[in-house]
Amino acid sequence: MTLKYPQSAGGGDSDYVSFSPLKYRSNQSGGAAAPSSGAESVVLYMPNSTPGMGNGNSWASASFLGPLGELQKEAGRAIGSIAYDGFSGKIKSTDDILQKLKAEGTAFKDNVGMKGALSAVGQKAMQAANGFMGVTPNQQLALGAGAVFNPNVELFYSSPAMRPFTMNFDFVPKNAQEAQMMNRIIMNFKKWSAPLDLENGMFEIPHVWQVKYMTGGSENQNMNKFKKAACTNVQVQANSATSMHVAHDGGVPIITSLSLSFMEVDIITRQDHEKAGGQGY
């Protein structure tokens, strides 16, 4: 059964949000996550303000100061090139390794050269002098020649960021049936976002959720898509918009606010955007 609030949600060509609980599977296990018996999907109205979704990527700068930095950068480039060829299967034999080492050695010699190597040794000596004089190599150059080393700044890519998002909903039940549905929806989110005590010193991992923006019976192609997401917090507050506690018969609050915080379980790649179409993720 699908739990709905309001009861008209999902009808006709209306816009709404669907939440489907799925058994957790690691990204390495492969295959689609499966639904669980007893876990109910939820359909809620489209909130007035949907969460802003960033697509963050981590970049960081690094400085390769002076001739010593140039030598270190060239050595790092050579090691990285050899390693990449090994990881990608281009190096398949001892001869391939020797040829690659020879090619990188030639490139290192051409790019650094004897002058660069001697300059790097000189900069290293200046670093050693910093240890007992307390004057950095750049400060030594500034004092002696009115110059400083080129910082040789490079920007390096690190990784894509996982995406968190939060959705907020208000329940304003007008009768006992809507109040009961509200309670079932809140319980459903709490229950399947919590671990199961296996009573052997371990927990079964909570379910994850497939969140979708929907229009009628189809996924909305004009809004972002979501990857499966763990629900990291279910927050419920009664009468957040009133100055005092107000309730219907039976103690049902006039307004109950539900805040759902999620974190997607996988990173988003260029292929994901292309496959999704529309606005992508």
N, C-alpha and C positions, 0 to 999 in steps of 0.2 A: 504494500500500500504506500502511496505517496501522501505525505502530510503537507497541507496547504494552508497558507494564510496570506490574504483572506481566501475564502473558499472559491472566489472567482478567479484567483491567480492562475495563469496558464491557459485561460480560455480565449477563444477567438484569436485575434492578432495582437494580443497584449504583450508587453515586455515584462519579463520577470527573471528571477535568478533561480537556478536549480542547484541542489547540493546532493551528490550521490556518495554515500560511504562505501569505501572499498578496503579490502584486506591489504595490509602493508606488504609491499614487496620491495626489496632493495633494488637499486638501479642495475646491479650486476646480475640479478637473478633472471632477468629476461621475462618476456611474456607480459600480458596485460594483468593488472590487478583485478581480482575477482570480487564480486559482491558477496555479502555475508548474509546468511539466513537470519532473519530477525532484525536486521538493520534496515531502516526505512529512509527513503529519499525524502527531501524537503523541497518544496517550491514556495518562494517568498516573493512579495512584490518587488519591483525595481526600486531601490532606494533613491531618495531625492539627489543624493550625492554619492556617486560610485567612487571607489578608492583610486587615487592617482597611482598609476603603475610605472615605476621607473625600470629601465633596462640598463642597469649599471655595469660598468666594466672597470677593473682595477688596473691602473697604470701608475708607475713610479719612476722617478728620475734617479739617475746615478751619475756621479762625477768621476771621470778618469783624469785626475789632475796631472798636468804636465807630461813630460816624456816618460816618466815611470807609469803614469796612468795609460798612456798610449801603448806601452809595452804590455801592460796587464790586459788591456782591452783586446789587443791583437792575439795574445795567448788564449784568452777566453773564447774569442771567435774561432780559433783553430780547434780547440778542444770541443766546442759546441758543434762545429761542422763534422768532426770525426764521429762524435757520439750520435748525431742525427743520422748520418749515413749508416751507422750500425743498427740503430733502432728501426730504420725504414727498410732494412734488408739489402742495401746497396753493397755492403761489405759482406762477402760470403766466404772469403778465404784469407790465408796469411798473406798471399801476394796482394790482395786488395788492400789490406791494412798497410803494408809497406808502401804501396803506391800512394795511398792517401797521406801517410806520414811524410813522404817525400814531397808531395805537392804542397802540403801545408807548411813544411819547412822552408820551401822556396818562397812561398807567399810571405811568410814571417820575415825572412831575410830581406825581401824586396820592400816590405812595408815599414819595417823598423830600421834595419841596416845597422852598421857599426856605430854611426854617429848617434842614432837614437838609443842604442844600448848603452853607450858611454854616458850620454846625458841622463839616462835613467839611473845609472850607478851614481852619478853626481847628485841627483835628487835624493837618492837613498841616503847618501852621506849627510845631506842637509837635514833629513829626518832624524838621523842619529844625533846630529848636533842639537836639534830641538830638545832632546831628552835631558841635556845638562845645561842648556842656555835658556830654555823656555821661550824660544823664538821660532815660529813655524817657518818652513821653507818659503812660503809666500811672503812672510814678514821679512825674512832675510833678503829676498830679492828686492822687496820694496825699499828696504833701508840702503841696500848696496847699489841698486841700479834703477830704482823707480819703476819697476815692472813686477808683474805677478805671472804665475803660470796660467795657461789656458785651462779652464775647468773641464773642457771637453764633456759637456753634459749630454747624456743620452736618455731618451724616454723609453722605458721597457714595459711591455704588456705582461700582466701577471695572470689574471683570471677573470671570468665573468662572475657577477654577484648573484647570489640567491635572492629571490624576490619575496618580501613580506607584504601582506596587505590586510586591511581590516574592513569589515562591513558592519554597518549599524542598522538595526531595525527597531521600530516601535510597534508594540501590540496594544491595541485599544479595543478589547473585546466588548461586543455589544450585547452578548447573551451567554448563557451557560455553555453552549456548544463551542463558541469561539474561545471561551476561556479554557475549556478542556483541550482544544486543539493547540492553543498557545503553550499549555503545560507539556503536552506531548512533544511538541517541536523542541522546546528548551531541553527536556529530558533526553531526547534523541541526540542532540548535539553534545550534551555533557557525557552521556553514556558511551558513545562510540568514539569520542575523543579522549577517553580515559583508558589506562592499561587494565588488562584483566589479570587478577591475581591467580596464578596457576597453582598456588599453595605448595610449591616445591622449592621456594626460594627464588623464583623467577616470575617475571611479568610477561604477558603477551603484549606486543607492541600495539598501541591504539590504531584504529583505522585511519586512513587518509581520505580526503574528500576531493571529488572531481566537481569543480565549480564551473558553471557555464552561464553566460548571459544568453537568454532565449527570447525569441520573438515568435509567438504562435507555437508551432511544434518543431521549429528549427533553431539551430544556434545562430545568434545574431552575428552577421558578418561585418557590422559597422562598429563593433566594440572589440577590445582586446580579448584574447583567449587566455586561459589559465592552464598550467600543468597541474598534475595532482598535487595536493597541498596538505600538509599536516596542520591540524587545528591546534595552535599553541596556547590559546586562551579562550574560554567561554565566560563572558562577564554579563551578569544580569543585575539590573537595578530597577526598583519599583519607584514610580512617580518622580522620575528625574526632572520633569518639567513643571512640577507643582510645588507650591510653597509649603505644603503640609501633606501628610498621608491621607489619601482619599481612596475609598474602596467600595466596590459593589457588595451586595449580599454575599456572605460566605468568605469575605476578606479578599476578593479578587481586586488587585490594584487597578485604578483607572487606566494607568499607562504602565507598561512593563517594557523596558529598553533592553535589547539584546545586542551585545557587541562580540563579534567573532573575529579573532585574529588568526591569520594563516601564514605559513611559510611553504613555498613551493619546494618539492623534494628533489628537483633536478634543475640543472642549468639550462639556459635557452641558447641555442646555436642559430647560425644563419639558415641552416637547413630547416629548422623548426619554423622560422618565420615564413620561409618560402612554401612549406607544406601547408601551413595554416591558411595562407591567403588572407584576403581582406586587409585588416590592419596588422595581422600577425599577432604575436604575443605582447 
